[in-house]
Amino acid sequence: MKRTLSQEVFRNSFYNFLTTVTGRIGALIFTIILARLLLPSDFGIYSLAITIALLFLTIIDTGANSAVLKYSSNTSQNKKKISILYFKYILKLKIIFSFILSLIIIVFAYPISFYFFNKPDLLTPLILSAIYIIFLSIESLFSSLFFIFNDVKILFSKELASQILRVLFILLVPILFIKKFYVSGVILSLMISVFIVLILVFSITKRRYKLLFGSSKGKLKEIEKKDVTKFIFYISLGGISAMFLSYIDIIMLGAFISDPSYVGYYKAATLLVFSLAGLLTFSNVLLPKFAQLDEKRITQSINRILRYTLMLGIPSTFGIIFLSKYVIRAIYGYEYLTAVYPLTILSFLIPVVIISGILYAFLSAKGKPEIYIKSSTIAFLLNVILNFIFIKYLIKFSFSWAITGAAIATLISYSLYVGILAFYVKKLFNVKLHYSIVAKSLIASIAMVLVLVFINSLVKDMNLVMGIVEVLLGMLTYFLMMFLIKGLNKEDIKLFDPRNLI
């Protein structure tokens, strides 16, 4: 059965959702076991080593993986040769960069451990982490191929296997290592698990996508190599600037607020919002599709995808705002109720992040990563200024007001970032985004909130069971109202046909 673009995106998005959920649940189980296995000091050493290594990994991962999705996405017979050449060239670049960055970490591991952090125990874990990112980097590149060939279903199986292996190997650490070497043992267990996954992924890709591993005569023109390198460079820079955009508020709160608990409250709120937005953002699925679209279908396709994602993102914002206290209490406990203040503001970021993911995928597919760089850099600078102003002023009243001010600064900065992206998309590609779905989603979301208010007026003691029932009734109300006001039609419902997932 041949699927439409919307059906393919829905199917791939469904498995992308399962993959993301599996990764998050697996990471949670892994972290719980790890925290119980290691003492707090050892857990800190582990976190430092892995964080440093993964920051280096971000530099090469973002650009190279996006480049494969863009330059090797055309697997038709007449374009097969050029796709092979591009894939091999990008793979070569990524392996070289991985080894270089790993070597840099190893060379500077001693001064970082002994002088910068003043933690000698960090040395061995940091060196092991440097080797770990080589396997992780290569594995992620091969995994990107599953998006190109619409085999996102395999990614789910791979992620499930990866999480199971990580948990199994970490359980062996207390058996195979003495307590003094638990941190190194944990990182070694991660290396072994990702190496096994790499072998599995390589075997699958080589068996299923033989055209990428066959011999290919010919040589890319110099200008084409420069285009690939330039693309990787800009996307990587964009990843770095976006990373600073995401973390500068945390850094500044840590600098201005003496009580670290409030940084924790803010982090708890941002983690909830960006995790939910991430579940509704499918950049890796969309990028190869956008690369193959002709000019006539671009506007229609972008707006249709925008419609479906905002249809979920807008009610999510209203739901979190209304249920913020219960959400924080259920996930983090009563101690984190102060996080309700920034969470209420940051909830408006959900549709903003969704739109940014779509525009990012489109601009990357069209070879315009420099726009992403400019936008994120401007937003980052604005975020620094606004955070300084809001935190510095509001901290006079209370720390709670200070973290709320940081949330406002982040919301304004991200909104500007999306606005700049939308401006360039319209200017360069004549793609106008239609936000008509927003009005209908707002009406349905208000109806949903009214139902939630009515339920809360009847329930005196909110528990987990009642909370789940309330959420389900809210969702039912939203989609029923969307159907009544024709924000949702029969064609949309067909997308949820289980046959589209096979």
KAHUWO-V658938 format. One record per backbone hydrogen bond with DSSP energy under -1.0 kcal/mol. NH is the residue of the N-H (numbers start at 1). CO is the residue of the C=O. Records with the same first field share a line. If there is no record, write none. Layout:
NH=CO, CO
This chain:
8=4
9=5
10=6
11=7
12=8
13=9
14=10
15=11
16=12
17=13
18=14
19=15
20=16
21=17
22=18
23=19
24=20
25=21
26=22
27=23
28=24
29=25
30=26
31=27
32=28
33=29
34=30
35=31
36=32
37=33
38=34
43=39
44=40
45=41
46=42
47=43
48=44
49=45
50=46
51=47
52=48
53=49
54=50
55=51
56=52
57=53
58=54
61=57
62=58
64=60
65=61
66=62
67=63
68=64
69=65
70=66
71=67
72=68
75=73
83=79
84=80
85=81
86=82
87=83
88=84
89=85
90=86
91=87
92=88
93=89
94=90
95=91
96=92
97=93
98=94
99=95
100=96
101=97
102=98
103=99
104=100
105=101
106=102
107=103
108=104
112=108
113=109
114=110
115=111
116=111
117=112
119=113
122=119
123=120
126=122
127=123
128=124
129=125
130=126
131=127
132=128
133=129
135=131
136=132
137=133
138=134
139=135
140=136
141=137
142=138
143=139
144=140
145=142
146=143
147=144
148=144
149=145
150=147
151=146
154=151
156=152
157=153
158=154
159=155
160=156
161=157
162=158
163=159
164=160
165=161
166=162
167=163
168=164
169=165
170=166
171=167
176=172
177=173
181=178
182=179
185=181
186=182
187=183
188=184
189=185
190=186
191=187
192=188
193=189
194=190
195=191
196=192
197=193
198=194
199=195
200=196
201=197
202=198
203=199
204=200
205=201
206=202
207=203
208=204
209=205
212=209
213=210
225=221
226=222
227=223
228=224
229=225
230=226
231=227
232=228
233=229
234=230
235=231
236=232
237=233
238=234
239=235
240=236
241=237
242=238
243=239
244=240
245=241
246=242
247=243
248=244
251=247
252=248
253=249
254=250
255=251
256=252
257=253
262=259
264=260
265=261
266=262
267=263
268=264
269=265
270=266
271=267
272=268
273=269
274=270
275=271
276=272
277=273
278=274
279=275
286=282
287=283
290=286
291=287
301=297
302=298
303=299
304=300
305=301
306=302
307=303
308=304
309=305
310=306
311=307
313=309
314=310
316=312
317=313
318=314
319=315
320=316
321=317
322=318
323=319
327=323
328=324
329=325
330=326
331=327
332=328
333=328
336=333
337=334
339=336
340=337
341=338
343=339
344=340
345=341
346=342
347=343
348=345
349=346
350=347
353=349
354=350
355=351
356=352
357=353
358=354
359=355
360=356
361=357
362=358
363=359
364=360
365=361
366=362
367=364
368=363
371=368
373=369
374=370
375=371
376=372
377=373
378=374
379=375
380=376
381=377
382=378
383=379
384=380
385=381
386=382
387=383
388=384
389=385
390=386
391=387
392=388
393=389
394=390
395=391
396=393
397=394
398=394
402=398
403=399
404=400
405=401
406=402
407=403
408=404
409=405
410=406
411=407
412=408
413=409
414=410
415=411
416=412
417=413
418=414
419=415
420=416
421=417
422=418
423=419
424=420
425=421
426=422
427=423
428=424
429=425
430=426
431=425
438=435
440=436
441=437
442=438
443=439
444=440
445=441
446=442
447=443
448=444
449=445
450=446
451=447
452=448
453=449
454=450
455=451
456=452
457=453
459=455
467=463
468=464
469=465
470=466
471=467
472=468
473=469
474=470
475=471
476=472
477=473
478=474
479=475
480=476
481=477
482=478
483=479
484=480
485=481
487=482
488=482
493=489
494=490
495=492
496=493
497=494
500=497
501=498
